[in-house]
Amino acid sequence: MIRHVVIWKLKNPADAPRFKALLDGCAGLVAGMLEFDVGIRSDGMEANADVVLVSTFSDAQALEAYQRHPHHQAVSAQLGPLRDTRSVLDYRKETR
């Protein structure tokens, strides 16, 4: 399995709910997407970013299909102007 984690700091943190709503529209886009969770900064909790995506894919091909999906690419184009920084970490998740 592949875990895909993306963290964004936004130009305007007030845009986080809209950013999340756009990302939530990408859930379930491709076969092999096993988990898809979008979170935004919560008051009173430690954070140095505004939005996080934690998703799990069955394999690298499923992640690639997601990244190439036309809807994902359209959403990415809408999110780009809202973000200040983007960090990503993809890693192999061991099953237990």
C-alpha positions as CSV (number, residue, x, y, z in Angstrom):
1,M,0.0,0.0,0.0
2,I,1.0,3.6,-0.6
3,R,0.3,6.4,1.9
4,H,0.0,9.8,0.2
5,V,0.2,12.8,2.7
6,V,-0.1,16.4,1.5
7,I,0.1,19.4,3.8
8,W,-0.8,23.0,2.7
9,K,-0.2,26.4,4.3
10,L,-2.7,28.8,2.7
11,K,-2.3,32.4,1.7
12,N,-5.5,33.1,3.7
13,P,-6.3,30.5,6.4
14,A,-10.0,31.5,6.2
15,D,-10.0,29.7,2.8
16,A,-9.5,26.3,4.5
17,P,-13.1,25.2,4.5
18,R,-13.4,25.9,0.8
19,F,-10.1,24.2,0.1
20,K,-11.3,21.2,2.1
21,A,-14.6,21.1,0.2
22,L,-12.8,21.0,-3.1
23,L,-10.5,18.2,-2.0
24,D,-13.4,16.2,-0.6
25,G,-14.7,16.1,-4.1
26,C,-11.7,13.9,-5.1
27,A,-12.7,11.1,-2.7
28,G,-13.4,7.8,-4.4
29,L,-12.2,8.9,-7.8
30,V,-10.3,5.8,-8.7
31,A,-10.2,2.1,-7.9
32,G,-7.6,1.3,-5.4
33,M,-8.2,4.4,-3.3
34,L,-8.6,2.9,0.2
35,E,-8.7,5.9,2.4
36,F,-9.1,9.7,1.8
37,D,-9.3,12.1,4.8
38,V,-9.0,15.9,4.6
39,G,-8.5,17.8,7.8
40,I,-8.2,21.5,8.6
41,R,-6.6,23.4,11.5
42,S,-8.6,23.1,14.7
43,D,-8.7,25.9,17.2
44,G,-6.7,25.1,20.3
45,M,-4.7,22.4,18.7
46,E,-1.1,22.6,17.6
47,A,-0.6,23.2,13.9
48,N,1.8,25.0,11.6
49,A,-0.3,24.3,8.5
50,D,-3.9,24.9,7.4
51,V,-5.0,21.7,5.5
52,V,-3.8,18.1,5.4
53,L,-4.8,15.2,3.1
54,V,-4.0,11.7,4.3
55,S,-4.9,9.0,1.7
56,T,-4.0,5.4,1.1
57,F,-3.8,3.6,-2.2
58,S,-3.6,-0.1,-2.9
59,D,-0.4,0.4,-5.0
60,A,1.6,3.0,-7.0
61,Q,-0.6,2.5,-10.0
62,A,-3.7,3.6,-8.1
63,L,-1.9,6.7,-6.8
64,E,-0.8,7.5,-10.3
65,A,-4.3,7.0,-11.7
66,Y,-5.6,9.4,-9.0
67,Q,-2.9,12.0,-9.8
68,R,-3.7,11.8,-13.5
69,H,-7.5,11.8,-13.1
70,P,-9.0,14.9,-14.9
71,H,-11.1,15.8,-11.9
72,H,-8.1,15.8,-9.6
73,Q,-6.1,17.9,-12.0
74,A,-9.0,20.4,-12.3
75,V,-9.2,20.6,-8.5
76,S,-5.5,21.1,-8.2
77,A,-5.7,24.0,-10.6
78,Q,-8.3,25.6,-8.4
79,L,-6.3,25.0,-5.2
80,G,-3.0,26.3,-6.6
81,P,-3.8,30.1,-6.3
82,L,-5.0,29.6,-2.7
83,R,-1.9,28.0,-1.3
84,D,1.3,29.5,0.0
85,T,3.2,26.2,0.4
86,R,2.7,22.5,-0.3
87,S,4.6,19.6,1.2
88,V,4.1,16.0,0.2
89,L,5.3,12.6,1.5
90,D,4.5,9.4,-0.2
91,Y,5.6,6.2,1.4
92,R,5.0,2.5,1.4
93,K,2.7,1.4,4.2
94,E,3.4,-2.0,5.6
95,T,0.4,-4.1,6.3
96,R,0.2,-5.9,9.7
